[in-house]
Amino acid sequence: MKSSLLTLLVCPRCHHDLNLESEAAEGSEIMEGALTCGGCAERFPVVRGIPRFVGASLSAEKRATAAAFGYEWTHYSALTEADKNEFLAWIAPLSAEDFRDQVVLDGGCGKGRHIYLASQFGAGTVVGVDLSDAVEAAFKNTRELANVHVVQADLLELPFRNPFTLIYSVGVLHHLPVPKEGFLSLTRHVQPGGRISAWVYGKEGNRWIELFVDPLRKNVTSRLPRWITRCLCFPLAVVLFAALKLLYAPAKTRPGLKRLLPYSEYLCSISGYTFAENFWNVFDQLVAPTAYYHSREEVVDWFSTADLEEVTIERHNGNSWRGTGLARRR
Ligand SMILES: [Zn+2]
């Protein structure tokens, strides 16, 4: 971790300031050491450059989800060309300009593809938080960026007060045991007047996934050894890849064909994926022990409970919701 992160951190248990003890450093990165709380005396280790706030008290469900996505993002850690446009589509109506000089938090940063982009968009400071071992990939992907920090922590027990002016969470909340709690936790760390943006799976448009894919995911593929899940994903990815290239890519410019094809809004949007992107997308759908599909009504309720203003909630790709709002100035 870079020592400049210390000004943003507090003890997640008692919210007291933390003291940093460095045991090994590489340039500006403290690679091994500890953060100790001046209040409750809790000690949080810094391991391989990353401050770790994940204790032994994590539930089995959270552990299983973290293990699944930790596997995915440490085995598929490369950043790709598709990342930028996808990210901007997930957080619209926010644009790259909205990141300029902001203090940004990524709630569930995975391998770090979006914190990398947030830095490229001109953010002042960017912090990526993830519960899983994906933080190892996020750290490697962003350690050269002086304004980017990676922290391993639970979204429900974040080691910050409310220093952030822009918080986003993309594709993460629907994998929490209680997604609304995760959303409300994030909103507690945004400054008055600051912005929050979230993208989640929709209930609308995903009925067939809930009926056919969900039982397979819950009862079979999320429980198998990962190498077997990967083997099962391969033939599915081959069939999907052929359909994307032969049907959905041409359908992007042929409205008649697009109307005939099932699930076309979403599948046309990913028709430019490489085979690797497509394969890991299939794996992502089948590996998570927990996944919820949210109705518009539920997402509206999250934003309203958080008392946000200037809220917009839009349907995205016919199968998901993207919402944004501002924390009220008190
Ligand atoms: Zn403490």
Residues whose N, C-alpha, C, O or C-beta is under 5 A from the ligand:
A	BS01	ZN	C11 R13 C14 H15 H16 C37 G39 C40 A41 E42
